Amino acid sequence: MASRSWAIFADRSLLRSHLEPSGSRRAFNTLLKSTRSRSTKISKRKFHFEALLAEKDALLFTPGPLTTSPTVKQAALHDWGSRDKKMIDLIQSVRHELVSISEVSHDEYTSVLMQGSGTFGVESVITSCVPRGGKILVCVNGSYGARAKQIAMTAGIEAEHLEWKEDEIVDSAAVDQFLAAHPDVTTVLCVHSETTSGVVNPVEEVGQVCKKHGKTFIVDAMSSFGGIPLDMNKGGVDYLVSSSNKCLQGIPGFSFAVARKSAISKTKGWARSVSLDLHSQMAGLDKNGQFRFTPPCHSIIAFRQALDEFNKEGGVQARHQRYLENKRICIERMNKVGFQTYLKPEFAGPIITSFRYPASENWDFEDFYRRLSERDFLIYPGKVSNADCFRIGHIGHIFPSDTSTLMDAVEEISVEMKLFGSEN
Ligand SMILES: Cc1ncc(COP(=O)(O)O)c(C=O)c1O
């Protein structure tokens, strides 16, 4: 049975470890500070358009923003009028496509775009779709679950959480028991791919439990939508949240919710915020196809191109396979060098992999990161609170050949840094 806490609303202590930066995150911030004076000099010299254009971008092995295709970037090079028919038609086509990608019925579901990063989308759904006087149960096995609870509490929404360790998955039986004991819960939120560690939660099972108890079910599918298949019908998902710059491989600028019409239509007046009011946003888009406030036009145009490329690649199945292959190459070769993964293989998803710091006295993440970045590869610091880790992402416009090239660099650097003795 997963370790869990039925800690209630006022108890913030369990969440603290998720909400404060981990050791490796702190070290990474120190690294960035130490390189800041250097990069300021570079930026003063280089922030001229031609120099910028000539600059080669590093490949981003991160959870987002991600490396995007040249054609997605190019698509953003347009100024379109936000109230012009061309833009309105484009927004409409993107909304339609998001429902199609979700493989749910257009009669039953709609999609709503919301300005801002993924957190704005999660905040919009939580603060708009939990009824006044309602209570949300958040399943927490990483920072993003913890953040969802923090969002609810900040908005004055009564919130409880069940907690699992960061290397465990959410247990639907525990959710079932909790809901049986707490009939006043109206809404449940579970993160699909918990990017903190890379673990993938069984959201379809959790959703079935929610349906059994008649609860509204929200899935934070930020880092998984379009990259890991999810059966929304089977999971009874009422709201799915993701953003433009994760597995659909657009540029940052907006988040979106795929929402069950029968659920969202009841939420008029429930929002605790004007700008993040999901029902009003939907009503505005439905009425005249326009955002209520300035839309991120450039990123929506780029997103249309990203969706075309997603379909051309073969949709979620093809993208899932590519990410799995990136992950396979990465883990196989990292293991060969001597690095160990943080998660048990059966819990690990294809989005991002956490690797434990090696025991070597020569290990220094800042140094390792710097050597990789000098070779034009950017990896990511760790985020779990109970182990020193770093992360390598598998999503974005990166391919098995890119992952292999990154691994060549990791092998070289491991020898340079004398991390694992003579065997590598
Ligand atoms: C699962 C999950 N939820 C929420 C977020 C927050 O998204 P953003 O950083 O775009 O605000 C992220 C970001 O990586 C995420 O992975």
The ligand as an SDF file (V2000), in Angstrom:
LIG
                    3D

 16 16  0  0  0  0  0  0  0  0999 V2000
    2.6730   17.8060  -15.0770 C   0  0  0  0  0  0  0  0  0  0  0  0
    2.8840   19.2870  -15.1540 C   0  0  0  0  0  0  0  0  0  0  0  0
    1.9340   20.1040  -14.6910 N   0  0  0  0  0  0  0  0  0  0  0  0
    2.0630   21.4360  -14.7430 C   0  0  0  0  0  0  0  0  0  0  0  0
    3.1930   22.0160  -15.2800 C   0  0  0  0  0  0  0  0  0  0  0  0
    3.3310   23.5030  -15.2900 C   0  0  0  0  0  0  0  0  0  0  0  0
    3.4660   23.9800  -16.5810 O   0  0  0  0  0  0  0  0  0  0  0  0
    4.2040   25.3860  -16.8460 P   0  0  0  0  0  0  0  0  0  0  0  0
    5.6220   25.2420  -16.3580 O   0  0  0  0  0  0  0  0  0  0  0  0
    4.0960   25.5260  -18.3320 O   0  0  0  0  0  0  0  0  0  0  0  0
    3.4630   26.4240  -16.1060 O   0  0  0  0  0  0  0  0  0  0  0  0
    4.2140   21.1940  -15.7780 C   0  0  0  0  0  0  0  0  0  0  0  0
    5.4410   21.7760  -16.3580 C   0  0  0  0  0  0  0  0  0  0  0  0
    6.3580   21.0870  -16.7550 O   0  0  0  0  0  0  0  0  0  0  0  0
    4.0680   19.8020  -15.7180 C   0  0  0  0  0  0  0  0  0  0  0  0
    5.0060   18.9760  -16.1750 O   0  0  0  0  0  0  0  0  0  0  0  0
  1  2  1  0
  2  3  1  0
  2 15  2  0
  3  4  2  0
  4  5  1  0
  5  6  1  0
  5 12  2  0
  6  7  1  0
  7  8  1  0
  8  9  2  0
  8 10  1  0
  8 11  1  0
 12 13  1  0
 12 15  1  0
 13 14  2  0
 15 16  1  0
M  END
$$$$
